[in-house]
Amino acid sequence: MTDWLVRPVQDDDLGAIVAIYNDVMQTSATIWREQPTTVPERREWLAAASRMGHPVLVATDASGPLGFIAAEPFRPWPGYAATCEHSVHVRRDARSRGVGACLLDAMETILRTRGIHIMVAGIDSENEGSLRFHARAGFLETGYMPQVGRMRGSWRDLVLLQKTLIPREPGHSSVVSGETVQLRYRPTGSGALCQRILSQLPAWFGHENAVREYAAVAERSPTVVAAMGDDEIGLLTLVRHSADAAEISVMAVSKQHHRRGVARRLMREAESRLAKQGIGFLQVKTLSAQHPDEGYARTRAFYRSCGFRVLEELPDLWGSENPAVQMIKTVPSSTATSRTPGTAAAPVVP
């Protein structure tokens, strides 16, 4: 049971919606604008949505509006008529109560009745809370767009996620839901899988000796594996260094499954297992920005979107031609509650 009501937005709600919107804009990078909105501006927005038939919903209780959600066409051309993009914002003191999930569920119901096939979300790459929220709701990452926005003097990266509301016709197949990928835990024995996947990625893992070393670690170390049916398509191997810290030895996804959210699901599952053991820090080493490789620039951007930050430059670790960087993040304890249904946590061992 909830103690709030979800209904269409009314003019009387606009003052509270403006307050929610401006608070989100001023305290985060969620909204890419720097000037606060106003009630007249929101009134024009609501009138335009009403004329076009675009749904705008609000969740309310005795204290007033708790949050709101809006949906509109992903792009204005006719070919995109079955695809909608949405935004959802919740009042600061109402978060973590299920308000956002309730709004999203209500919006999905409306869009399904209108024949909407795909629902899209565009999220700032450092907005980990929203990325986790949408992943739990079944959204799958399908695109990463570096430096497409600018705010407060900094370039911003955009993550695109989508969810299928109405399945495709029989005979079509695609990775359209996070449920397509299953996650498995393997305490040892992932060396052959590691060797197979890394050999498909010469742009990232082009040195045979390094591939053999990664495979040897995966053979003896705990690994989270991503699979589609019987086909294992990705892995993340963990090495525990102390009671408080672990390291990603290697993470890789088969190239044909890149940009589909597989790596992010591997990361979340790994963090969930680490959090359950009280491990608070996770580190990874990758190619430094001192090297111009574009593929590894995307790799570093991905890690940053997961919350990693640079700890130390290691220019001689892999030789002067391959300068390394060590990145680190805290493991959020909340991820322990969002692991994949049907999986059980197992210890990470050295």
Buried (B, 14 or more C-beta within 10 A) or exposed (E): EEEBEBEEBEEEBBEBBBBBBBBBBEEEBBBBEEEEBEEEBBEEBBEEBEEEEBBBBBBBBEEBBBBBBBBBBBEEEEEBBBBBBBBBBBBEEBBEBBBBBBBBEBBBEBBEEBEBBBBBBBBBBBBBBBBBBBBEBBBBBBBBBBEEBEBEEEEBBBBBBBBBBEEEEEEEEEBBBBEBBBBBBBEEEBBEBBBBBBEEBEEBBEEEEBBEEBBBBBBBBBBBBBBBEEEBBBBBBBBBEEEEBBBBBBBBBBBEBBBBBBBBBBBBBBBBBBBBBEBBBBBBBBBBBEBEBEEBBBBBBBBBBBBBEBBEBEBEBBEEEBBBBBBBBEBBBBBBEBBBEEBEBEEBEE
